[in-house]
Amino acid sequence: MIKRYYQGLVSLYYSMPMTMLAVLVFAAAFADIRKPEWNLKPLMSVLAVILAVVMFFYYKTKLSISRTLRNVKNTEEYERGGMLDRSFVQEDRILAGIGLKVSEHSVLNLKRLSAADKGRKVILHAEGDYDSFDVQAIDRPEAERFAAFLQRKNPDIVLENIEPRGNGTLKELGANE
């Protein structure tokens, strides 16, 4: 389920450019057959190369997500946990999705959480002893509930530009506990 979710996000992101490029290649080929004097073969070649490049990044992104999820233990547990925009949250770990990248991190031993508004969304940067990661929240209240969750797990965490809201349970992040 989680793999399909992330693969679906990638497909949604790349579907429009790939479809439009394929239609343009077809239209140029059709026009070249109907009017050979226009000599649209160079245009078709350029469009085909651009389509190949887009497809390369599409499959590279899908393989990257598959490789990351293959290394995640018990992905089924994430389905019962909470969710934060494109990220899945468990009591001790998070499958952090931002943009089209996915990575798994521990939420234990985090030292700092900072928030930055990006339009309606909020980008949260978490720093710990051994790694740091970014996670995206749909809006400020969701980010504040996540901050409360992290503060419950790490009482000494330093929060910058965000105030915790709620009691910090996974249920507040949408878990089916």
C-alpha positions in Angstrom: 0.0 0.0 0.0 2.7 2.5 0.9 4.8 1.6 -2.1 1.7 2.1 -4.3 1.1 5.5 -2.7 4.6 6.8 -3.4 4.6 5.2 -6.9 1.3 6.9 -7.6 2.7 10.3 -6.6 5.6 9.8 -9.0 3.1 8.8 -11.8 1.0 11.8 -11.1 4.0 14.1 -11.2 5.3 12.8 -14.5 2.1 11.9 -16.3 1.4 15.3 -17.8 4.8 16.0 -19.3 5.2 12.4 -20.7 1.7 12.4 -22.2 2.1 15.8 -23.8 5.5 15.0 -25.2 4.1 11.7 -26.7 1.2 13.6 -28.2 3.5 16.2 -29.7 5.8 13.4 -31.2 2.7 11.8 -32.7 1.3 15.1 -34.1 4.7 15.9 -35.6 4.9 12.4 -37.2 1.4 12.7 -38.5 2.0 16.2 -40.0 5.3 14.9 -41.5 3.5 12.1 -43.3 0.8 14.5 -44.5 3.1 17.3 -45.5 6.7 15.9 -46.2 7.8 19.3 -47.4 7.7 20.6 -43.9 10.5 18.3 -42.9 9.5 17.8 -39.2 12.0 14.9 -38.6 14.4 17.2 -36.6 11.5 18.4 -34.4 10.4 14.8 -33.9 13.9 13.8 -32.9 14.3 16.6 -30.4 10.9 15.8 -28.9 11.7 12.1 -28.7 15.0 12.9 -26.9 13.2 15.1 -24.4 10.6 12.4 -23.9 13.4 9.8 -23.3 15.1 12.1 -20.7 11.8 12.6 -18.9 11.2 8.9 -18.9 14.7 8.3 -17.6 14.0 10.5 -14.6 10.6 8.9 -14.1 12.0 5.4 -13.9 15.0 6.5 -11.9 12.7 8.1 -9.3 10.5 5.0 -9.1 13.5 2.7 -8.7 14.9 5.0 -6.0 11.6 4.8 -4.1 11.5 1.0 -4.5 15.1 0.6 -3.3 14.3 2.8 -0.2 11.2 0.9 0.7 12.9 -2.5 0.2 15.2 -1.5 3.1 12.3 -0.5 5.4 11.3 -3.2 7.8 7.6 -3.8 8.4 6.1 -1.2 6.1 2.7 -2.5 7.1 3.1 -0.9 10.5 3.2 2.5 8.8 -0.3 1.9 7.5 -1.6 1.9 11.1 0.4 4.9 12.1 -0.1 8.6 11.6 0.5 10.7 8.4 2.0 14.0 7.8 1.4 15.2 4.2 3.6 12.7 2.3 5.2 11.1 5.3 4.1 8.1 7.5 4.8 8.3 11.2 5.3 5.5 13.8 6.1 5.9 17.5 9.8 5.5 16.9 10.4 6.2 13.2 9.2 8.1 10.2 9.1 7.4 6.5 9.8 11.0 5.5 8.5 12.0 2.1 9.2 15.4 0.7 8.9 16.1 -3.0 9.6 12.8 -4.8 12.1 11.6 -2.3 11.5 9.1 0.5 13.8 8.2 3.4 13.3 6.4 6.8 14.6 8.1 10.0 14.3 7.6 13.7 12.3 10.1 15.6 14.1 9.2 18.8 17.0 11.4 20.0 16.0 14.4 17.8 17.6 17.6 19.1 16.1 20.4 17.0 13.0 21.0 14.9 12.6 24.2 12.8 9.7 25.2 10.6 9.7 27.4 7.5 6.5 28.4 5.6 6.5 27.7 1.9 3.1 29.0 0.7 0.4 27.1 2.5 2.7 24.2 3.3 5.3 24.1 6.1 8.7 22.5 5.7 10.0 21.1 8.9 13.8 20.4 9.3 14.6 17.9 12.1 18.1 17.4 13.3 19.3 14.6 15.5 22.5 13.0 16.8 23.2 11.0 13.7 21.2 12.5 10.9 18.9 15.3 9.8 15.9 15.2 7.5 13.2 17.4 6.1 9.5 16.7 6.2 6.6 18.6 4.7 3.3 19.4 6.5 0.0 20.4 4.7 -0.5 23.4 6.9 0.6 25.0 10.2 -1.8 23.1 12.5 -0.6 19.8 11.2 3.0 20.9 11.7 2.2 22.0 15.3 0.6 18.6 16.0 3.8 16.9 14.7 5.9 19.2 16.9 3.9 18.1 19.9 4.4 14.5 18.9 8.2 15.0 18.7 8.2 17.0 22.0 6.5 14.0 23.7 9.1 11.6 22.3 12.0 14.0 22.9 11.3 16.3 25.9 14.6 18.2 25.4 14.0 19.1 21.7 14.5 22.7 20.7 11.6 24.0 18.6 12.2 27.0 16.3 9.4 29.0 14.6 6.8 26.5 15.8 4.6 26.0 18.9 3.4 22.5 19.8 -0.3 21.9 19.8 -2.2 18.9 21.3 -1.1 16.1 23.5 1.4 14.6 20.9 -0.3 11.3 20.2 -0.2 9.5 16.8 -4.0 9.6 16.9 -3.8 13.4 16.4 -1.8 12.6 13.2 -4.5 10.3 11.9 -3.4 6.9 13.3 -5.9 4.1 13.7 -4.8 3.1 17.2 
